[in-house]
Amino acid sequence: MLDILVVGGVGVDTIVRVPEIAIGEGDSLGVEPIRDYVAHTGNGVALGCLRLGLATRFIDYIGEDEQGALVRRHYEEHGLDFRFLVSPNGTSRSVNLVDAGGRRYSFYDYRHDPGLRMPESFFGPHVAEAKHVHVSIPNHTRDVLAAIPEGVTVSTDLHGWDGEAEHQKDFARRADLVTLSAARLGGDPERAMRWIVDHGRASVVIATDGEHGGYVLERGGSVERYRAIDPVAELGAVSPEWASWAPVDSNGAGDAFVSGLLWARGQGRDLAAALDAGRIAGAYACRTKGTSTALISAELMAASLAALR
């Protein structure tokens, strides 16, 4: 039995480290070495859950291209159970600018045909093995939502939803646990969070806000603010990684947050502990260059949670 099945969301990030996310004068700028990383949202959630000890499987489309080969090699090295179909348009990609403070801006190339859908003959047997299904929001995953049986919990991450765009609404309505970014909610996350609760089945909605923490809404409750952790001050005594922590690259931090959250919920921990686990995993992900290159272990997570609480 799988602890978690992650559906959709793999690609390759080309990361360009720049002094600031702005185009200056002239027509060129010398930068640090430009590197490619296996990335995107499902990748980060799946690898984060695997590192935390969950029985994890990941399914998606990739291309018969260099990026697809990179994905396959990467998962073989990590021991991730990855099953895939081939997309004729190739593997999704993005080019991400990362500034000196670790903040990023992404140019996303989805590239799959708008009509592409993951067939039930492929995803059905995997769903049947899962206790929990995390469905990423690429368009080709939306048919999975209706086929997940009652009794199997579902999560999704709406990322930079503005509270209005139709694409994310099917995902928001179906999931039992919904995360999203507060970045495009105009300083008023409650409206979008309430829409999710009022129109769907979610028991918990979380809007993350980076270094400012985030917001959480439980069904029947009010929106509460939570703060970001100070890794050095609060966790520096736990391990050298925390003692020397500094934000280097935020690519994959939101996905790491989700993996920590799902790990804690899967253990039956309460919401406060799950938020702490998400905050810890998200902060840990920012400590190295690249997307999803710093993944916290179950052992360090347990020690960090104990110190934080």
Protein Blocks (a to p, Z undefined) as FASTA:
>chain_A
ZZbdceehiacddddddfbdcddehjbdcddddddddedjklmmmmmmmmnopacddddd
ddddfklmmmmmmmmmnopacdddddfkbpadddddddfkopacddddfkpafklccdfk
lmmmmmmmpfbdcddfbfklmmmmmmpcghiacdddekjaehlamklmmmmmmpmbdcdd
fklnnopaklmmmmmmmmmmbfbdcddehjnopadddehiacdddddddfklmmmmmpmk
lmmgccfblghklmmmmmmmmmmmmnopafklmmmmmmmmmmmmmmpgcehkbccdfklm
mmmmmmmZZ
